[in-house]
């Protein structure tokens, strides 16, 4: 008999002297949020519309256990393990004197043991910025640097088991890099085959679906929320065999009449979901973007068919299969000027078994960006990038998805004070993925 311990966290802001009721709202936790049971390092942030800069009194309670802190600001991160004693209780309250709110967090599913890998980028577009990839677990809490390279853009990355794939660009020089961990250290391979954009590694780690022959147009602005508009006028999905280094077109997803973009493998490796739209050369605008499924068929491909007869939006993009194959998640929003760095978007779920679009999960916050996302290996959590702070920088949030596709409000798990955080990827194990030390030297040896 299995016994499941449900931990219920109650976050309460109580009224007091420092601000009037209703002037404070949480930005890092949402009503009725559901979090993994190893959420050891809560990030507690709030905004105070009264403009108060006073010291806030943060009190944490569970049963007879109590922790009191004085916070000179509007945030606190539990980094030192001081929250661990509270995990054995069913309920925990957070109280900030002078403010009022109530949040309930159901902690019933268990831990998230995946490694979370993500990218940092500057708030404004800068193609020559330092490339930064970080990794973390909920147990550790503190992110670690996985890769840092000066003056080289990491446009996309993908991982499977002990293999990492990176899309690198320095100036006009673009390279595809694979790294495999071994007992003797990092093993790097490079592939150079012209312009390409998105990539997705197959479930067994032997192949990658990549978007080749891509052509893009970009308009840069000095705006943190939407720093640029970028669209593609060409793109074909092709298959790279990582052991042989050969690249072949995937019939059904390499049609010059369309832009074929953002491939993602099904967990059994039999299908690839991708987005497709008619190009509009000469303009930096996108025609409606739809999702398609194409069989892999050992590289022979087949007919690409629309995922939905009636899409919920003119623009559906960033598709992802859940590892259990039950769902396809994707993003909708006004992508007429490109689907990157939009001010507003939401994450949607499609049931593969029921062939039905599900209600938008509660992990979305209205009128803000909810976009780049990834599934946990057990298909019960989605980590995504969202803009919820007034500084316009994105942070990573995690939200639970039930077996029936019902989503729950999320909590913040990672942020950076100077960079935007995006492109999260979750891997069951990241053992050996430590190429940060060796990657810069390899890049210097192959790229001008």
N, C-alpha and C positions, 0 to 999 in steps of 0.2 A: 504494500500500500504506500503510495506516495503522499507525503504531507507537504502542502504548499503553504509557505508562510507569506501572508499578505502584510506588507508594511504600508501604512497610510500616513502620508506626510501632510500636515496642515500648516500652511504658511499664513500667518495673520499679522496684519499691520493694524495697531490699535491707535485710537486718537489720543492726543496729548497737547502739550503746550506749543510745540515748535511749528505746527502748520495746521491749517483748517482742514476739516474733513472733506474728502473728495479731491484734494489737490495732488495726491500721489498715485502713481500707477507703476506696477512692475513692468520692466522691459525684458527680464530674463526668464520669467516664469509666467505661465498662463493658468487661468482657472481650470481646475480639474485635470491638470497635466499628469501624465503617466510617465514614470522614469524607471530605468533598470535598477535592480536592488544593489548594485555596486556603484551607485552614484555618490561616491565618497567625497567629492569636492564641489559642492553646490556653488553656483555663481548667483549671487543675489544682487540685483540691480533695481533701482527705482528712479523715477523722475518726480520732481517736486515742482508743481506749477507755481507755487508761491514764491519761488526763487530763493528759498532759504538756503544758506550755506553753513548752518550750524552743525554741531556734532550730533549724530543720531545714535541712539542707544538700541543696539540689536541684542535681543534676548532669545535664546533657543531653549525650548522646553520639551521634555518627553517624560511622562510619569513624574518621578521625583528628581529626574536629572535636569540640570539647568546650566546654561552657559551664557554669560553676559559680556558684551563687547561694546566699546565706544568707537564709533566709525566717523572719522572726519571726512565725510563725503557721502556719496549715494550708491556705494557698492561695496561688496565684500566677497572674497573668494576663500573657501575653506581649503587651504593648501596643506596644512600641517597635520592632518589626521584627526583634528579635534572633533570632527563630525562623526567619526566611526562609532563611538559609544551609543549614538542615537539610533543606529541602524537596527538594533534588536527590538525597538519599540514599534508598535503599530501606528502611532501618530507622533508627530513632532510639530511644534509650533515655532514660527519665527515672528518676533514682535519688534516693531520699530516704534518707539514712543513718539506720539504726535501725529501718526498717520493711521488710516483705516483701509483695510482690504482683507480679503479672505481667499485663499487658494487651497485646493485639496489635491493631493498627489497620491494616486493609488500605485503601490509598489509591489504588485503581485506576480509579475511574470518571471522574475529572476534576473541574473546578471547578464550584461553584454560583455563578452570576452574578446570581441574583435578588436583589431588595431584599426584606428581611424587615421587615414592619411589624407592630407589636404594641402592646398596651395595658398600662398600669400602673394598678393599683388598690390601695387601702389593704388591710391585712391583715384588718381588721374592716369590716363593712358600714357605709358612710357615704354616703348619697345626695347629700350636698352637697360631696363631696371635689373636688379639682382633677381635671379630665379631662386625661390625659396619653397621647399617642400618640407612639411613637418608631419610628425606622427605622434599619436597619443593613445592611451587606453583610459577608460573611466576609472580603473583602479589607481593608475598613476596620477592622472589629472594634469600634470605639468607636461606640455608638449615638448618634444625633442626634435632637433633638426635632423632631417633625413638626407637632405641635399641642398646645398647652396652654391650657386655659380654666378660669378659676376658677369654682367652685361650679356646675359643669354636668357631669352624667353623660354620658359617651359609652357607651351601652349596647351598641352594635354598630357595626361598620364593614365596608366592602367596597370593593374597588378593581378597576379594569380599565383597562389602558393608562394614560391620563393623567386618569382620572376617579376621584374618591373620593366615597364615600357615608358619611354619619355619622348615627347615631340619637342625638339630643341631648335631654336632659331637664333642666330647671331648675325645681325645685319641682313644680308640677302642669302645667307648660308643656312639651309634647313637640313637637319639630320634626324633620322629615327634611331634611337638608342635602346638596346635591350641589355638588361643586367640580370645575371643569374648568380645566386649565391652557391658556393661550393665549400668543401672543407679546406680548400687552398686559397680562398678569398674570392673577391668579386671577379666575375667573368663578363667583360663588356663586348658587345658587337654593335657595329654601326651599319646602317643602310642609308644610302642616298639615292632617292628616286624622284627628285623634283618636288614640286609643291604638294603638300598634303595637309590635312587638318586633323579631324577627330580620329581616334583609334579606340579599339575595344579588344581585349585579349580573350581568347576562347576559354571555356571552362577548364579544359585540360592543360591550358598554358602552351599549347604547341603552335597556335596560329593567332593572327591578329586581323581583325577587320579594320581597314583604314580608308579614309576618304582621300583619294588621289585626284590629280588634275584639278585641284580646287583653285578658283579665282575669286578674289574678294575685293570689296571697295570699303573704305573706312573714312568717316568724317569725325574728327576729334573735336571735343568741346571741353571747356573748363567747368565741369559740372560733376560733383562727386556722385550724385544719384544716377545720372546717365552720362558718363564721361565720353561716350562715343556711339556712333551708329555704324554698324558693320553688317554687310550682307554678302552672300555668295552668288555668283552668276554661273558657276559650274562646279561639278563634283561627282565622282563615281566611287562606288564602294568596291574595293578590291580586297583580296585575301593574301596576306603575307605568311608564308611558311617559315617559321622562325628557325627551324633546323637547316633548311636548304637555302634560305634567303631569296626564294622565288616569289614573285608577285603575279597574281592572275586576276582577271576580272571576274566578278560574280554575276553571271547572267540573271537578269531580272532587277538588279540594283545598280547596273551600269548603263544607263540610258541617257544619251547626250541631249535628249529633249527635255530632261529634268535635271535639277540639282538634287543629288542623293546624298544625304548627310546623317550624321550622328547615329551610327550603327550600334546595336547592343545585342549580344548573343542570348539565346534562350539557355537555361541551365543544362539542358541535355545536348546542347550544341547543334540541334537540328534546324533551328530557325534564327533569323536575324530580324529584329525590328528596327526601322529607320524612318526618317522623315524625308518627304519629297515635295518639291514644288517646281512650278515652271519658272525659268529664269526671266529676269527683266533687265537685260544688258543695257548699260549706259545710265542706269538710275540706281541710287542707293535705297531701293525699296524692295520689299518682299511681296510676292503674290502669296495667296493662302497656302499654308503648310499643313500637310496631312501625314498621318502615320501609316506605314505599310509593313507587311510581313512578307519575307521571302524565304523559301527553304534553302538551307545550305547545301544539302544533297551531295556531300563529299566534294564540294567546290563546283558542282555543275549548276547550282542555282535552280531557278525555275520562275514561275509567274509570281510577280509581286502583287499582293491583293491588299486593298485598304483594310486597316484594322477595324474601323467603324464606318457604318453606312452614313451615319449622321454625327459628325464630330461636334463636341460641345463648344468649339471656337473655330474661327478662321485660321488660328495659328496654334498648332499642337507640335511640341518639340521636346527635346531632351528625353526620349523614351528609355525606360529601364525595365528589364524583367526582374521580378522578385526571384530569389534563388530557389524557392519551392515551385516556381512556374505558375503559381496561381494568379498572379497579377502582373499587369504592365502599368507602371507609373509614368507620367509625363507631365509637362508643364503647358499651361495655356496663358495667354496674355496678348496684348497688342504688340506684335512683333513686326509690324509693317516697316519699321526702320531697323530690323535686326532683332535677334532673340538674345543678345548679350546685354547685361547691365541695364535691364529695364526697371522702371520705377515701380511697376505693379505686375504681379503674375501669381498664379496659384498652381499647386501640385494636384493632379487628378489621378484616379485609379480606375483601371479597366479590369474586370474579372475575365480571365482567359477561359475558365471552365463554363461560366454562365453567358459569356459573350455579351457582357453588359457593362455600361458605364456606371460606376458607383457614385454616390454623393461625394462631393469634395470633402476630404478629411479635415477634421478640426485642427490639424497642425498648422493650417494656413492662417495668417493674419491679414484681414482685408486691407486693401489699398496700400500694400507694400509688396516688395519683391520676395517671393518664395520660389526658389528656382533650383540651381544646381543641387542634385540630391543623389543618395546612394542607399541601398538596402543592406541590412545586416545579414550575416550568413544564415541566420535562422529565420529570416523573412518576417520578423516581428517588429523591427525598428527601421525608421527612415531618418537618416542624418541629412540635413539640407542647409543651404546658405540663404540667409534672409537679412533684410535691412530693417531693423526695428529701433535702432538708436538714432537720435537726432543728428549724430555726426556723419551719417550717410555711409558708414562703413558696414560691411556685411560681417555676420558672425555665424557660427554653426549651432544649430538647434537639433534636438533629437525628439521624435514623437513615436508613440507606439501605434502599430497597426494590428488589429485583431485578426484572427483566422478568417473571419467573414468579411474583412476589408474595412471595418469601422476604424476610423482614425481618432486619435486623442490629442488634446493640446500638448505642446512641447515645452521643453526647457532648454536653456542655453548651456552648451558644454565647452565651447572654445571661442575665443575672440583675440584680437590683437589691437592695441591702442593706435598703431600707425598704419596698419595694412588691412585690406579687405581679405576675407577668408572665403575661399570657394573650392570647387571641384573636389568634394569629399569622396573618398573611396574606402570601403570597409573590407578587410581581409581577415579570414579566420585565424591565420597566423602570419606574422611578419618576421619570423625567425630568419636571420641572415640578411634581411633587407637593411643594409648599413653601408650603402655605397656613397654616402655623403663625403667621406674622407677621400675617396679615390676618384670620384666623378670629375672634380675640377681638373685634375691632371690629365685625365683621359680626354676631356673636352679640349684642353689646350693642345693636345697632340693631334687632333683631327680637324679642328675648326680654326679658320683664320680670324 
